[in-house]
């Protein structure tokens, strides 16, 4: 690999903060959510239905609200 940066900079492993992920089953689809700053956000959608991936409420980064907690 050729780069202008020294190898220790390129291969440096950055310390990542621990993230709190959990899976939630919603109507036959699985959402991977991240709980951070008092909110749950969508990280990933796992669904056999391709149309689910077009729904804005399941897009990564969207806030997820638990209906039972309102």
Backbone bond lengths (Angstrom), bond angles and torsions (degrees), N, CA, C in turn:
res aa  C-N    CA-C-N  psi(-1)  N-CA   C-N-CA  omega(-1)  CA-C   N-CA-C  phi
1 X - - - 1.437 - - 1.527 107.85 -
2 X 1.313 115.60 130.62 1.458 120.37 178.45 1.522 109.00 -106.22
3 X 1.302 116.03 131.14 1.457 121.46 176.94 1.523 109.21 -154.41
4 X 1.308 116.41 156.80 1.463 119.81 178.65 1.526 111.57 -81.79
5 X 1.327 116.58 -10.39 1.460 120.84 -178.54 1.524 110.58 -90.63
6 X 1.319 118.16 148.49 1.459 120.49 177.27 1.530 110.65 -65.80
7 X 1.342 117.18 152.55 1.468 120.78 -177.57 1.525 113.92 -56.21
8 X 1.328 118.63 -35.60 1.461 119.20 -178.66 1.531 112.30 -66.67
9 X 1.325 118.01 -26.95 1.464 121.03 176.67 1.525 110.20 -78.10
10 X 1.323 117.00 -41.20 1.467 121.32 -178.23 1.523 110.89 -68.18
11 X 1.308 117.25 -42.64 1.461 121.66 -175.23 1.523 113.09 -91.70
12 X 1.292 116.70 4.74 1.460 121.25 -179.04 1.527 110.44 -63.84
13 X 1.305 116.09 132.97 1.463 121.67 177.67 1.522 107.31 -96.43
14 X 1.310 114.76 122.84 1.456 118.57 -179.61 1.517 109.71 -85.41
15 X 1.307 115.40 140.17 1.461 120.62 178.23 1.526 108.34 -72.33
16 X 1.316 115.13 123.67 1.460 120.21 178.95 1.513 109.25 -100.69
17 X 1.319 115.51 142.62 1.448 118.48 175.00 1.522 109.00 -75.42
18 X 1.306 115.85 148.84 1.461 120.09 -178.53 1.525 109.09 -69.59
19 X 1.285 115.20 130.53 1.462 120.94 179.19 1.522 108.84 -108.30
20 X 1.299 115.21 144.98 1.454 121.68 -176.69 1.529 109.09 -105.20
21 X 1.336 116.64 95.95 1.461 122.40 179.93 1.525 110.16 -100.67
22 X 1.323 116.39 146.62 1.457 120.48 172.84 1.523 109.10 -150.73
23 X 1.327 115.01 154.86 1.465 121.88 -178.35 1.519 109.80 -98.84
24 X 1.327 115.56 140.14 1.456 122.07 177.08 1.518 107.58 -130.77
25 X 1.324 116.49 130.21 1.466 122.58 177.40 1.528 108.01 -91.73
26 X 1.333 116.70 121.56 1.467 122.04 -178.91 1.520 108.40 -131.66
27 X 1.318 116.84 107.11 1.460 121.22 175.20 1.517 115.14 54.32
28 X 1.323 118.41 43.04 1.457 121.42 177.57 1.516 114.52 86.35
29 X 1.307 117.77 0.40 1.467 121.27 177.01 1.523 108.19 -119.37
30 X 1.304 116.18 150.82 1.458 121.29 179.10 1.521 108.97 -108.47
31 X 1.318 115.44 129.35 1.457 121.54 176.11 1.520 108.66 -110.84
32 X 1.314 116.32 130.81 1.455 121.12 171.65 1.521 105.38 -94.54
33 X 1.331 115.46 119.04 1.451 121.16 -175.98 1.520 110.64 -114.21
34 X 1.306 115.53 151.43 1.460 122.27 175.00 1.518 107.14 -115.85
35 X 1.326 116.08 125.37 1.457 120.42 177.91 1.518 108.06 -97.66
36 X 1.345 115.23 116.89 1.458 120.02 -175.68 1.525 109.50 -152.52
37 X 1.293 116.64 137.15 1.468 122.65 179.40 1.527 112.16 55.26
38 X 1.323 116.92 37.02 1.454 121.17 177.45 1.514 114.95 76.91
39 X 1.328 118.05 8.78 1.463 121.55 179.75 1.514 110.26 -130.84
40 X 1.319 115.12 151.75 1.464 120.79 173.25 1.524 107.73 -101.50
41 X 1.319 116.50 133.54 1.465 122.27 178.40 1.517 109.18 -125.06
42 X 1.328 116.01 144.92 1.460 122.08 179.03 1.527 108.96 -72.48
43 X 1.335 115.73 129.14 1.457 121.75 176.15 1.522 109.58 -106.15
44 X 1.341 116.00 -39.37 1.463 120.30 -174.99 1.523 109.59 -154.54
45 X 1.314 115.50 147.03 1.457 122.79 175.01 1.516 108.29 -116.14
46 X 1.331 116.03 133.84 1.462 121.36 175.28 1.523 106.55 -123.40
47 X 1.331 116.40 113.28 1.459 120.81 -175.90 1.525 110.28 -151.83
48 X 1.345 116.60 143.56 1.464 119.38 175.50 1.534 112.62 -79.28
49 X 1.330 117.04 -12.98 1.462 121.56 -178.09 1.530 109.96 -94.50
50 X 1.336 118.41 113.95 1.463 120.27 -178.65 1.531 113.73 -61.81
51 X 1.319 118.16 -24.96 1.466 120.74 179.97 1.529 112.10 -68.71
52 X 1.339 117.64 -23.59 1.466 120.49 178.18 1.521 111.60 -62.50
53 X 1.321 116.85 -31.15 1.463 121.03 -177.40 1.530 112.20 -71.74
54 X 1.333 117.27 -13.76 1.464 121.52 178.83 1.527 112.66 -94.04
55 X 1.318 117.07 -8.51 1.465 120.93 -178.13 1.528 109.79 -79.02
56 X 1.330 117.26 125.59 1.469 120.40 -175.12 1.527 114.31 -62.29
57 X 1.329 118.31 -28.89 1.466 119.52 -177.89 1.528 112.84 -71.22
58 X 1.340 117.62 -13.14 1.467 121.11 179.29 1.526 112.49 -107.48
59 X 1.315 118.23 7.96 1.464 121.49 -179.43 1.525 110.02 -73.23
60 X 1.331 117.98 142.17 1.466 120.46 177.35 1.529 111.38 -56.40
61 X 1.325 114.46 135.25 1.455 120.84 -179.68 1.516 113.85 98.01
62 X 1.335 116.97 -16.08 1.462 120.38 179.94 1.529 110.19 -72.99
63 X 1.322 115.78 142.94 1.463 120.90 175.64 1.525 108.23 -70.32
64 X 1.325 116.03 139.49 1.462 120.96 178.89 1.517 107.96 -113.02
65 X 1.322 115.80 126.89 1.461 121.51 -179.44 1.521 108.60 -108.91
66 X 1.312 115.85 132.08 1.456 121.03 178.51 1.524 108.30 -86.43
67 X 1.342 117.94 114.66 1.466 120.60 -176.87 1.527 112.87 -59.53
68 X 1.327 117.45 -32.40 1.464 120.05 -176.67 1.528 112.27 -73.94
69 X 1.326 118.87 -13.07 1.463 121.61 -178.17 1.519 113.39 -97.12
70 X 1.317 117.77 -3.23 1.473 120.15 -178.84 1.502 110.96 -85.28
